[in-house]
Amino acid sequence: MRNKRLLLTGLAVMLGASLSRPVQAQEVGFYKDLKIRLGYSLQAKDHLRQSSLGFGLNLGYAAPFGKLALELGYFYKTGDQYLQSVSTEAAPPLSAVDLEASGDSRRNQVDGFALRLSYARSLGEDWQGQAGLMVGGTRFKHEYVGDVRSQDWTITNADSWRDTYAGTPQSGGLKISPYVGVSTAVTKHSSLEFNLMILSYEAMEYVHHSGTGTYALSGEQSAIDLGVGRISEHNGFQRDTFTTSTRYLPHLEIGYVIHF
């Protein structure tokens, strides 16, 4: 929490500094850039990697009061596969879960096309301050696959049970992520960009309730003829739910800008 407050304070200070400087003389007219960015978050959330990648085509207009720009691009923040703990309890009167023979594997990522609206002002011959909003680019994709079975799952026990489930739900919406930063010229046709962005997205998590499916003897299901126990219809769990959480994750970005 303290780190977040410090980053938000830094965001406000950088924004105030960039907008309080006097406007320098600059060329007037339309321009376009190609931007490639690498990002890094100070903490990992929702099993996502701390790194991120983005790129976009930026179209702008330079006026005496500063630069206004619209960028169409793509934002990508991947995640690593992880194992979700399986509940040891099952709906009565079913027997307990066999943890050693059960598993639940998951993976998350945030990505999508995004618009960036920005305003920039010159801070000197080779520097400029900028502030803007990233709209979109924050589709949250949640992949999961699970196989949960009872402790007595054997070929001779028709009272044993097994749950199988999988899915790739997504959450999105037009989330807004503000950013502020500076850029400096490298050559006549390129520059480096440094931003602090507060990435906003909605995370989701699938919650499975073991032993709550509609079961049939496996031999009664033509598609599944294992000859053992009771098995649920795939994803046939009406009590299963999703939990959602809104995140605000600070990111440091460094970008390479090619001017056309």
C-alpha positions as a Markdown table, in Angstrom:
| # | Residue | x | y | z |
|---|---|---|---|---|
| 1 | Met | 0.0 | 0.0 | 0.0 |
| 2 | Arg | 2.8 | 2.4 | 0.8 |
| 3 | Asn | 4.5 | 1.7 | -2.5 |
| 4 | Lys | 1.3 | 2.4 | -4.3 |
| 5 | Arg | 0.9 | 5.8 | -2.5 |
| 6 | Leu | 4.5 | 6.7 | -3.4 |
| 7 | Leu | 3.9 | 5.9 | -7.0 |
| 8 | Leu | 0.7 | 7.8 | -7.2 |
| 9 | Thr | 2.4 | 10.8 | -5.5 |
| 10 | Gly | 5.2 | 10.5 | -8.1 |
| 11 | Leu | 2.6 | 10.4 | -10.9 |
| 12 | Ala | 1.0 | 13.6 | -9.7 |
| 13 | Val | 4.4 | 15.4 | -9.2 |
| 14 | Met | 5.6 | 14.4 | -12.8 |
| 15 | Leu | 2.3 | 15.6 | -14.2 |
| 16 | Gly | 2.5 | 18.9 | -12.5 |
| 17 | Ala | 6.1 | 19.4 | -13.5 |
| 18 | Ser | 5.4 | 18.7 | -17.1 |
| 19 | Leu | 2.4 | 21.0 | -17.3 |
| 20 | Ser | 4.0 | 23.9 | -15.4 |
| 21 | Arg | 7.0 | 24.3 | -17.7 |
| 22 | Pro | 6.8 | 27.1 | -20.3 |
| 23 | Val | 6.0 | 25.9 | -23.8 |
| 24 | Gln | 9.0 | 25.9 | -26.1 |
| 25 | Ala | 8.8 | 26.8 | -29.8 |
| 26 | Gln | 8.2 | 23.8 | -32.0 |
| 27 | Glu | 7.1 | 22.9 | -35.5 |
| 28 | Val | 3.4 | 23.0 | -36.2 |
| 29 | Gly | 1.6 | 20.3 | -38.1 |
| 30 | Phe | 0.7 | 16.6 | -38.3 |
| 31 | Tyr | 3.2 | 13.9 | -37.4 |
| 32 | Lys | 3.3 | 10.1 | -36.9 |
| 33 | Asp | 5.3 | 7.7 | -34.8 |
| 34 | Leu | 5.8 | 4.0 | -34.3 |
| 35 | Lys | 6.1 | 3.1 | -30.6 |
| 36 | Ile | 7.4 | -0.1 | -29.0 |
| 37 | Arg | 7.3 | -0.4 | -25.2 |
| 38 | Leu | 8.5 | -2.7 | -22.5 |
| 39 | Gly | 6.8 | -2.4 | -19.1 |
| 40 | Tyr | 7.5 | -3.7 | -15.6 |
| 41 | Ser | 5.2 | -3.8 | -12.5 |
| 42 | Leu | 6.6 | -3.6 | -9.0 |
| 43 | Gln | 4.5 | -6.5 | -7.8 |
| 44 | Ala | 3.0 | -9.6 | -9.4 |
| 45 | Lys | -0.8 | -10.1 | -9.2 |
| 46 | Asp | -3.2 | -12.8 | -10.4 |
| 47 | His | -0.3 | -15.1 | -11.4 |
| 48 | Leu | 0.7 | -12.6 | -14.2 |
| 49 | Arg | 4.3 | -11.8 | -15.0 |
| 50 | Gln | 5.7 | -8.5 | -13.9 |
| 51 | Ser | 6.8 | -7.7 | -17.5 |
| 52 | Ser | 4.5 | -6.4 | -20.3 |
| 53 | Leu | 4.8 | -5.5 | -24.0 |
| 54 | Gly | 3.1 | -2.9 | -26.1 |
| 55 | Phe | 3.3 | -1.3 | -29.4 |
| 56 | Gly | 1.3 | 1.2 | -31.5 |
| 57 | Leu | 1.0 | 3.7 | -34.3 |
| 58 | Asn | 0.7 | 7.2 | -33.0 |
| 59 | Leu | -0.9 | 10.0 | -35.0 |
| 60 | Gly | -0.6 | 13.6 | -33.6 |
| 61 | Tyr | -0.8 | 17.3 | -34.3 |
| 62 | Ala | 1.8 | 19.7 | -33.0 |
| 63 | Ala | 0.5 | 23.2 | -32.2 |
| 64 | Pro | 2.0 | 26.2 | -30.4 |
| 65 | Phe | 0.3 | 25.1 | -27.1 |
| 66 | Gly | 1.7 | 21.5 | -27.3 |
| 67 | Lys | 1.0 | 18.2 | -29.0 |
| 68 | Leu | -2.2 | 16.2 | -29.1 |
| 69 | Ala | -2.0 | 12.6 | -30.2 |
| 70 | Leu | -4.1 | 9.4 | -30.7 |
| 71 | Glu | -2.4 | 6.1 | -30.7 |
| 72 | Leu | -3.8 | 2.7 | -31.8 |
| 73 | Gly | -1.9 | -0.2 | -30.4 |
| 74 | Tyr | -1.8 | -3.5 | -28.6 |
| 75 | Phe | -1.0 | -4.3 | -25.0 |
| 76 | Tyr | 0.1 | -7.7 | -23.8 |
| 77 | Lys | 0.9 | -9.1 | -20.3 |
| 78 | Thr | 1.2 | -12.8 | -20.1 |
| 79 | Gly | 1.1 | -15.2 | -17.1 |
| 80 | Asp | 2.6 | -18.5 | -16.1 |
| 81 | Gln | 0.7 | -21.8 | -15.6 |
| 82 | Tyr | -0.1 | -22.4 | -11.9 |
| 83 | Leu | -1.9 | -25.1 | -9.9 |
| 84 | Gln | -5.0 | -24.1 | -8.0 |
| 85 | Ser | -5.5 | -25.9 | -4.7 |
| 86 | Val | -8.4 | -28.4 | -4.7 |
| 87 | Ser | -10.9 | -28.4 | -1.8 |
| 88 | Thr | -10.7 | -31.6 | 0.3 |
| 89 | Glu | -14.4 | -31.5 | 1.0 |
| 90 | Ala | -17.2 | -32.9 | -1.3 |
| 91 | Ala | -20.9 | -32.5 | -1.1 |
| 92 | Pro | -22.4 | -35.2 | 1.2 |
| 93 | Pro | -22.9 | -38.1 | 1.0 |
| 94 | Leu | -20.0 | -38.4 | -1.4 |
| 95 | Ser | -16.6 | -39.5 | -0.1 |
| 96 | Ala | -13.7 | -37.2 | 0.3 |
| 97 | Val | -11.5 | -35.9 | -2.5 |
| 98 | Asp | -8.4 | -37.8 | -3.4 |
| 99 | Leu | -5.9 | -34.9 | -3.5 |
| 100 | Glu | -3.0 | -37.0 | -4.9 |
| 101 | Ala | -5.1 | -38.1 | -7.9 |
| 102 | Ser | -6.8 | -34.7 | -8.5 |
| 103 | Gly | -5.6 | -31.6 | -10.1 |
| 104 | Asp | -6.5 | -28.1 | -11.3 |
| 105 | Ser | -4.2 | -26.2 | -13.7 |
| 106 | Arg | -4.7 | -22.5 | -14.7 |
| 107 | Arg | -3.2 | -19.6 | -16.6 |
| 108 | Asn | -4.1 | -15.9 | -16.9 |
| 109 | Gln | -3.2 | -13.1 | -19.2 |
| 110 | Val | -4.1 | -9.5 | -19.9 |
| 111 | Asp | -4.1 | -8.2 | -23.5 |
| 112 | Gly | -6.0 | -6.4 | -26.2 |
| 113 | Phe | -6.1 | -3.5 | -28.6 |
| 114 | Ala | -5.9 | -0.1 | -26.9 |
| 115 | Leu | -6.3 | 3.6 | -27.7 |
| 116 | Arg | -3.9 | 6.1 | -26.1 |
| 117 | Leu | -4.9 | 9.7 | -25.9 |
| 118 | Ser | -2.0 | 12.0 | -24.9 |
| 119 | Tyr | -0.9 | 15.6 | -24.5 |
| 120 | Ala | 2.7 | 16.6 | -24.6 |
| 121 | Arg | 4.7 | 19.8 | -24.1 |
| 122 | Ser | 8.3 | 20.7 | -24.8 |
| 123 | Leu | 10.6 | 20.9 | -21.7 |
| 124 | Gly | 13.6 | 22.0 | -23.7 |
| 125 | Glu | 15.5 | 21.3 | -26.8 |
| 126 | Asp | 15.6 | 17.5 | -26.5 |
| 127 | Trp | 13.0 | 16.8 | -23.7 |
| 128 | Gln | 9.2 | 16.8 | -23.5 |
| 129 | Gly | 6.7 | 16.0 | -20.8 |
| 130 | Gln | 3.5 | 14.0 | -21.5 |
| 131 | Ala | 0.4 | 12.7 | -19.9 |
| 132 | Gly | -2.4 | 10.5 | -21.2 |
| 133 | Leu | -5.0 | 7.8 | -20.9 |
| 134 | Met | -4.9 | 4.2 | -22.2 |
| 135 | Val | -8.4 | 3.0 | -23.0 |
| 136 | Gly | -8.8 | -0.8 | -23.4 |
| 137 | Gly | -6.0 | -3.2 | -23.8 |
| 138 | Thr | -7.1 | -5.0 | -20.6 |
| 139 | Arg | -9.0 | -8.0 | -21.6 |
| 140 | Phe | -8.5 | -10.6 | -18.9 |
| 141 | Lys | -8.4 | -14.2 | -20.1 |
| 142 | His | -8.7 | -17.0 | -17.5 |
| 143 | Glu | -7.9 | -20.6 | -18.6 |
| 144 | Tyr | -8.6 | -23.5 | -16.4 |
| 145 | Val | -8.8 | -27.3 | -16.6 |
| 146 | Gly | -9.6 | -29.7 | -13.7 |
| 147 | Asp | -10.0 | -33.3 | -12.9 |
| 148 | Val | -11.2 | -34.1 | -9.3 |
| 149 | Arg | -12.1 | -37.6 | -8.1 |
| 150 | Ser | -13.0 | -39.4 | -4.9 |
| 151 | Gln | -10.6 | -41.5 | -2.8 |
| 152 | Asp | -12.4 | -44.7 | -3.8 |
| 153 | Trp | -12.3 | -44.3 | -7.5 |
| 154 | Thr | -11.8 | -47.9 | -8.6 |
| 155 | Ile | -13.2 | -50.2 | -11.2 |
| 156 | Thr | -15.2 | -52.2 | -8.7 |
| 157 | Asn | -16.8 | -49.2 | -6.8 |
| 158 | Ala | -19.9 | -47.8 | -8.5 |
| 159 | Asp | -20.3 | -45.2 | -5.7 |
| 160 | Ser | -17.1 | -43.5 | -6.5 |
| 161 | Trp | -17.3 | -40.1 | -8.4 |
| 162 | Arg | -15.3 | -37.9 | -10.7 |
| 163 | Asp | -15.5 | -34.2 | -11.7 |
| 164 | Thr | -14.1 | -32.9 | -15.0 |
| 165 | Tyr | -14.2 | -29.2 | -16.0 |
| 166 | Ala | -12.5 | -26.7 | -18.3 |
| 167 | Gly | -13.0 | -23.2 | -19.7 |
| 168 | Thr | -11.5 | -20.0 | -21.0 |
| 169 | Pro | -13.8 | -17.2 | -19.8 |
| 170 | Gln | -12.8 | -13.5 | -20.4 |
| 171 | Ser | -13.6 | -10.2 | -18.8 |
| 172 | Gly | -13.0 | -6.9 | -20.5 |
| 173 | Gly | -14.8 | -3.6 | -20.7 |
| 174 | Leu | -13.3 | -0.2 | -21.5 |
| 175 | Lys | -10.9 | 0.1 | -18.5 |
| 176 | Ile | -9.0 | 3.4 | -18.3 |
| 177 | Ser | -5.3 | 3.4 | -17.4 |
| 178 | Pro | -3.7 | 6.9 | -16.8 |
| 179 | Tyr | 0.0 | 7.5 | -17.4 |
| 180 | Val | 2.5 | 10.4 | -17.3 |
| 181 | Gly | 6.1 | 10.6 | -18.2 |
| 182 | Val | 8.9 | 12.2 | -20.3 |
| 183 | Ser | 10.7 | 11.6 | -23.5 |
| 184 | Thr | 14.1 | 12.6 | -24.9 |
| 185 | Ala | 15.5 | 12.7 | -28.4 |
| 186 | Val | 18.0 | 10.0 | -29.4 |
| 187 | Thr | 18.4 | 10.9 | -33.0 |
| 188 | Lys | 16.6 | 13.2 | -35.4 |
| 189 | His | 14.2 | 10.3 | -36.2 |
| 190 | Ser | 14.0 | 8.5 | -32.9 |
| 191 | Ser | 13.5 | 9.1 | -29.1 |
| 192 | Leu | 13.1 | 7.3 | -25.8 |
| 193 | Glu | 10.0 | 7.5 | -23.7 |
| 194 | Phe | 9.6 | 6.8 | -20.0 |
| 195 | Asn | 6.2 | 6.5 | -18.4 |
| 196 | Leu | 4.5 | 5.6 | -15.1 |
| 197 | Met | 1.1 | 4.0 | -15.8 |
| 198 | Ile | -1.6 | 2.7 | -13.4 |
| 199 | Leu | -2.9 | -0.4 | -15.3 |
| 200 | Ser | -6.5 | -1.0 | -14.6 |
| 201 | Tyr | -8.2 | -4.4 | -15.3 |
| 202 | Glu | -10.7 | -6.8 | -13.9 |
| 203 | Ala | -9.4 | -10.2 | -12.7 |
| 204 | Met | -11.5 | -13.3 | -12.5 |
| 205 | Glu | -11.2 | -16.7 | -10.8 |
| 206 | Tyr | -13.2 | -19.9 | -11.3 |
| 207 | Val | -14.5 | -21.5 | -8.1 |
| 208 | His | -15.3 | -25.2 | -8.3 |
| 209 | His | -17.4 | -27.0 | -5.7 |
| 210 | Ser | -16.5 | -30.6 | -5.6 |
| 211 | Gly | -19.2 | -33.3 | -5.8 |
| 212 | Thr | -22.0 | -31.0 | -6.9 |
| 213 | Gly | -22.5 | -32.3 | -10.5 |
| 214 | Thr | -25.2 | -34.4 | -12.0 |
| 215 | Tyr | -23.7 | -37.9 | -12.0 |
| 216 | Ala | -24.3 | -41.1 | -13.9 |
| 217 | Leu | -22.6 | -44.4 | -14.0 |
| 218 | Ser | -19.8 | -44.1 | -16.6 |
| 219 | Gly | -21.1 | -47.1 | -18.5 |
| 220 | Glu | -24.4 | -45.2 | -19.1 |
| 221 | Gln | -22.6 | -42.4 | -21.0 |
| 222 | Ser | -21.8 | -43.5 | -24.5 |
| 223 | Ala | -19.1 | -40.8 | -24.9 |
| 224 | Ile | -17.3 | -41.9 | -21.7 |
| 225 | Asp | -17.0 | -45.7 | -21.1 |
| 226 | Leu | -14.4 | -46.0 | -18.4 |
| 227 | Gly | -16.2 | -48.8 | -16.6 |
| 228 | Val | -15.8 | -47.2 | -13.1 |
| 229 | Gly | -17.8 | -45.1 | -10.7 |
| 230 | Arg | -20.0 | -42.1 | -11.3 |
| 231 | Ile | -18.8 | -39.3 | -13.5 |
| 232 | Ser | -20.2 | -35.9 | -14.0 |
| 233 | Glu | -21.2 | -34.3 | -17.3 |
| 234 | His | -18.2 | -32.1 | -18.3 |
| 235 | Asn | -18.8 | -28.6 | -16.8 |
| 236 | Gly | -22.1 | -29.6 | -15.4 |
| 237 | Phe | -21.8 | -27.8 | -12.1 |
| 238 | Gln | -24.6 | -25.3 | -11.4 |
| 239 | Arg | -23.1 | -24.3 | -8.1 |
| 240 | Asp | -19.7 | -23.3 | -9.5 |
| 241 | Thr | -19.1 | -19.5 | -9.6 |
| 242 | Phe | -16.6 | -16.8 | -10.6 |
| 243 | Thr | -15.1 | -14.2 | -8.4 |
| 244 | Thr | -14.0 | -10.9 | -9.8 |
| 245 | Ser | -11.6 | -8.2 | -8.5 |
| 246 | Thr | -10.7 | -4.8 | -10.0 |
| 247 | Arg | -7.0 | -4.1 | -10.0 |
| 248 | Tyr | -4.9 | -0.9 | -10.2 |
| 249 | Leu | -1.4 | -2.0 | -10.9 |
| 250 | Pro | 1.5 | 0.6 | -11.2 |
| 251 | His | 3.8 | 0.0 | -14.2 |
| 252 | Leu | 7.0 | 1.5 | -15.3 |
| 253 | Glu | 7.3 | 1.7 | -19.1 |
| 254 | Ile | 10.3 | 2.4 | -21.4 |
| 255 | Gly | 9.6 | 2.9 | -25.1 |
| 256 | Tyr | 11.5 | 3.4 | -28.3 |
| 257 | Val | 9.8 | 5.8 | -30.7 |
| 258 | Ile | 10.5 | 6.0 | -34.4 |
| 259 | His | 9.5 | 9.3 | -36.1 |
| 260 | Phe | 8.3 | 9.2 | -39.7 |
